[in-house]
């Protein structure tokens, strides 16, 4: 499944996603996150050991909702499955996201997290859009 061209710009702007994972008891946990895409997959960067990382390691089914920061009626909703959680390239990735979201060359909180940075790679299984 591919993100429609009409909404790909949301991955190139300061668009926040609401990232839904499943807790061990099956209830949803939703966190606002920075997002990125790579070869059709959605990328979320976090620190190892955080709840969302623990949740996707136990159950890879996830959902994301991304609103256009200029028009909240324009959105993309994604269902997918985590296919990889990796430390490889995660520090460089958070630095590039910090450039986009904070307009700084380097993520200012390096070393403050309890765990190493990781990239959560999500293979998109379903997409819905609005506000076209």
Backbone torsions as a table, in degrees:
resi	resn	phi	psi	omega
1	UNK	NA	141.4	-175.8
2	UNK	-120.5	142.9	173.4
3	UNK	-67.7	128.1	-179.7
4	UNK	-59.9	143.5	179.0
5	UNK	-53.6	-33.8	-178.2
6	UNK	-62.7	-17.1	-177.3
7	UNK	-125.2	6.6	-179.6
8	UNK	-64.8	-26.2	-179.4
9	UNK	-62.0	-23.4	179.6
10	UNK	-63.4	-21.3	178.7
11	UNK	-89.2	-0.7	-178.5
12	UNK	-116.0	3.9	-176.3
13	UNK	-121.6	-175.0	177.5
14	UNK	-82.9	54.5	179.7
15	UNK	-92.2	129.5	177.1
16	UNK	-95.4	144.2	176.4
17	UNK	-109.3	148.4	168.6
18	UNK	-98.7	113.9	-171.9
19	UNK	-102.1	115.4	-178.3
20	UNK	-103.3	126.4	175.2
21	UNK	-124.7	172.8	-179.3
22	UNK	-110.0	127.7	176.7
23	UNK	-71.1	163.7	179.3
24	UNK	-56.2	-29.3	179.0
25	UNK	-86.3	4.1	177.3
26	UNK	91.8	-6.6	178.5
27	UNK	-79.1	151.4	-179.7
28	UNK	-77.0	148.8	171.7
29	UNK	-125.4	126.5	-175.7
30	UNK	-121.5	131.7	-177.3
31	UNK	-133.6	135.7	172.0
32	UNK	-73.5	134.3	-177.7
33	UNK	-140.7	158.3	167.1
34	UNK	-76.9	149.6	-178.5
35	UNK	-131.8	160.7	178.5
36	UNK	-151.8	170.5	175.9
37	UNK	-137.3	156.0	179.9
38	UNK	-155.2	118.8	178.4
39	UNK	50.8	39.9	177.6
40	UNK	87.1	-12.2	176.6
41	UNK	-89.7	156.3	175.4
42	UNK	-99.5	138.2	-179.5
43	UNK	-115.8	134.8	173.1
44	UNK	-125.2	134.5	-179.3
45	UNK	-109.2	133.3	178.8
46	UNK	-150.3	179.5	176.0
47	UNK	-96.5	139.7	178.0
48	UNK	-58.9	137.7	178.4
49	UNK	97.0	-13.8	175.9
50	UNK	-69.0	159.0	-174.0
51	UNK	-56.0	-43.7	-177.9
52	UNK	-63.1	-36.8	178.7
53	UNK	-68.7	-42.9	177.8
54	UNK	-63.4	-40.2	-179.6
55	UNK	-62.4	-46.0	-176.6
56	UNK	-72.3	-24.7	175.0
57	UNK	-68.2	-33.7	-179.6
58	UNK	-83.8	-36.3	-178.8
59	UNK	-146.1	110.9	-172.7
60	UNK	-77.3	-3.1	-179.6
61	UNK	-75.5	128.6	-176.7
62	UNK	-140.6	168.1	173.1
63	UNK	-141.7	152.4	176.0
64	UNK	-138.2	145.3	173.1
65	UNK	-128.9	124.9	-176.4
66	UNK	-122.3	120.5	179.0
67	UNK	-97.9	144.0	171.9
68	UNK	-67.3	124.2	-178.7
69	UNK	-63.0	-20.4	179.9
70	UNK	-96.4	-15.6	-177.8
71	UNK	-152.7	93.1	-175.0
72	UNK	-65.1	-8.3	175.1
73	UNK	-84.4	-9.2	175.6
74	UNK	-101.0	121.7	-173.9
75	UNK	-151.7	167.3	167.9
76	UNK	-131.9	133.9	177.7
77	UNK	-115.7	132.5	-172.4
78	UNK	-127.9	135.2	168.2
79	UNK	-112.4	141.6	-179.8
80	UNK	-167.5	-171.0	-178.9
81	UNK	-135.6	136.4	177.7
82	UNK	-71.3	125.5	-179.8
83	UNK	-108.1	-11.2	179.7
84	UNK	-162.9	142.4	167.9
85	UNK	-128.1	115.4	-173.0
86	UNK	-138.7	146.9	173.4
87	UNK	-84.2	-18.0	-176.3
88	UNK	-61.7	118.4	178.3
89	UNK	77.5	3.2	-173.4
90	UNK	-69.6	-35.4	179.4
91	UNK	-67.5	-45.1	177.8
92	UNK	-63.5	-37.2	-180.0
93	UNK	-65.2	-44.9	179.7
94	UNK	-66.2	-32.1	176.3
95	UNK	-65.6	-40.4	179.0
96	UNK	-68.9	-35.7	176.0
97	UNK	-67.3	-37.9	177.9
98	UNK	-62.6	-35.4	176.7
99	UNK	-61.5	-44.8	-178.7
100	UNK	-71.4	-46.1	-172.3
101	UNK	-87.0	-28.1	-175.2
102	UNK	-119.5	-8.2	-177.0
103	UNK	58.4	42.2	175.1
104	UNK	-127.0	150.9	-175.7
105	UNK	-74.7	-18.1	-176.9
106	UNK	-143.6	141.7	177.7
107	UNK	-58.4	122.6	-171.4
108	UNK	-76.5	-5.6	-175.8
109	UNK	-109.2	20.1	176.6
110	UNK	-54.8	135.0	176.7
111	UNK	86.3	-11.0	179.8
112	UNK	-86.4	-21.7	-179.3
113	UNK	-76.3	157.3	178.6
114	UNK	-74.7	-30.5	-176.7
115	UNK	-122.9	171.3	177.0
116	UNK	-67.1	154.5	175.1
117	UNK	-69.6	144.5	175.5
118	UNK	-136.4	152.8	172.4
119	UNK	-104.3	127.8	174.1
120	UNK	-98.8	114.9	-178.9
121	UNK	-98.5	123.5	-175.5
122	UNK	-113.9	123.0	173.7
123	UNK	-85.4	125.1	-175.6
124	UNK	-76.4	127.3	179.1
125	UNK	-109.7	-26.8	-179.6
126	UNK	-153.5	144.7	-177.0
127	UNK	-137.0	136.4	170.5
128	UNK	-131.2	143.3	-179.5
129	UNK	-129.2	161.5	176.2
130	UNK	-146.6	161.1	176.3
131	UNK	74.9	29.9	-177.5
132	UNK	-75.6	NA	NA
